[in-house]
Amino acid sequence: MHSHLDKPENLPCIDIIAALEDCHARGFLYKSAGMCNDAKRNVNACLWAQRQKRATQNREAARARRDKIKQMEQDLGL
């Protein structure tokens, strides 16, 4: 589907993504009639949860870096 979906952090969503791809494979009319909407919502929810997890980890890492820099500045008397 999309290359960014193959990233390791999205592995928990792989089954849900496969279900959406299977739904889309049923054909244009099936998809355009809204039969895949639930699968799409599930994919979006799963990817959103993964994004939130990454954002939390990034925020914690940035906070740790800032604290380390702040400590180094204090040690140097800046």
C-alpha contacts under 8 A as a table, 3 or more apart, distances in Angstrom:
res1	aa1	res2	aa2	distance
1	M	5	L	7.47
1	M	21	E	7.52
2	H	5	L	5.57
2	H	6	D	7.44
3	S	6	D	5.55
3	S	7	K	7.59
4	H	7	K	5.70
5	L	10	N	6.13
6	D	10	N	6.71
6	D	11	L	7.42
7	K	10	N	5.58
7	K	11	L	7.10
8	P	11	L	5.36
9	E	12	P	7.42
9	E	50	Q	7.07
10	N	13	C	5.47
10	N	14	I	6.75
10	N	47	L	6.92
10	N	50	Q	6.72
11	L	14	I	5.13
12	P	15	D	7.43
12	P	46	C	7.93
13	C	16	I	5.30
13	C	17	I	6.10
13	C	43	V	6.95
13	C	46	C	5.91
13	C	47	L	6.87
14	I	17	I	5.08
14	I	18	A	6.10
15	D	18	A	5.03
15	D	19	A	6.28
16	I	19	A	5.09
16	I	20	L	6.47
16	I	39	A	7.16
16	I	42	N	6.82
16	I	43	V	5.85
17	I	20	L	5.12
17	I	21	E	6.25
17	I	39	A	7.99
17	I	43	V	5.94
18	A	21	E	4.99
18	A	22	D	6.11
19	A	22	D	5.07
19	A	23	C	6.19
19	A	39	A	6.72
20	L	23	C	4.98
20	L	24	H	6.18
20	L	36	C	6.73
20	L	39	A	5.23
20	L	40	K	6.27
20	L	43	V	7.56
21	E	24	H	5.03
21	E	25	A	6.11
22	D	25	A	4.99
22	D	26	R	6.72
23	C	26	R	5.50
23	C	27	G	7.93
23	C	30	Y	7.98
23	C	31	K	7.19
23	C	35	M	7.78
23	C	36	C	5.87
23	C	39	A	7.77
24	H	27	G	6.04
24	H	28	F	7.28
24	H	30	Y	7.67
24	H	31	K	5.87
24	H	36	C	6.99
26	R	30	Y	6.33
26	R	31	K	7.46
27	G	30	Y	5.50
27	G	31	K	6.31
28	F	31	K	5.09
28	F	32	S	5.85
29	L	32	S	5.01
29	L	33	A	5.92
30	Y	33	A	5.35
30	Y	34	G	6.98
30	Y	35	M	5.87
30	Y	36	C	7.63
31	K	34	G	5.54
31	K	35	M	5.61
31	K	36	C	5.63
32	S	35	M	7.39
34	G	37	N	5.36
35	M	38	D	7.39
36	C	39	A	5.29
36	C	40	K	6.18
37	N	40	K	5.02
37	N	41	R	6.15
38	D	41	R	5.07
38	D	42	N	6.21
39	A	42	N	5.09
39	A	43	V	6.28
40	K	43	V	5.08
40	K	44	N	6.17
41	R	44	N	5.07
41	R	45	A	6.09
42	N	45	A	5.11
42	N	46	C	6.12
43	V	46	C	5.17
43	V	47	L	6.08
44	N	47	L	5.22
44	N	48	W	5.94
45	A	48	W	5.05
45	A	49	A	6.18
46	C	49	A	5.17
46	C	50	Q	6.35
47	L	50	Q	5.02
47	L	51	R	6.12
48	W	51	R	4.97
48	W	52	Q	6.16
49	A	52	Q	5.10
49	A	53	K	6.26
50	Q	53	K	5.08
50	Q	54	R	6.30
51	R	54	R	5.10
51	R	55	A	6.10
52	Q	55	A	5.02
52	Q	56	T	6.17
53	K	56	T	5.21
53	K	57	Q	6.33
54	R	57	Q	5.10
54	R	58	N	6.07
55	A	58	N	5.04
55	A	59	R	6.03
56	T	59	R	5.10
56	T	60	E	6.22
57	Q	60	E	5.19
57	Q	61	A	6.18
58	N	61	A	5.07
58	N	62	A	6.09
59	R	62	A	5.13
59	R	63	R	6.12
60	E	63	R	5.06
60	E	64	A	6.20
61	A	64	A	5.11
61	A	65	R	6.25
62	A	65	R	5.05
62	A	66	R	6.15
63	R	66	R	5.10
63	R	67	D	6.12
64	A	67	D	5.10
64	A	68	K	6.12
65	R	68	K	5.05
65	R	69	I	6.18
66	R	69	I	5.12
66	R	70	K	6.03
67	D	70	K	5.00
67	D	71	Q	6.07
68	K	71	Q	5.08
68	K	72	M	6.18
69	I	72	M	5.03
69	I	73	E	6.16
70	K	73	E	5.13
70	K	74	Q	6.28
71	Q	74	Q	5.07
71	Q	75	D	6.15
72	M	75	D	5.00
72	M	76	L	6.22
73	E	76	L	5.14
73	E	77	G	6.07
73	E	78	L	5.16
74	Q	77	G	4.94
74	Q	78	L	5.95
75	D	78	L	7.80
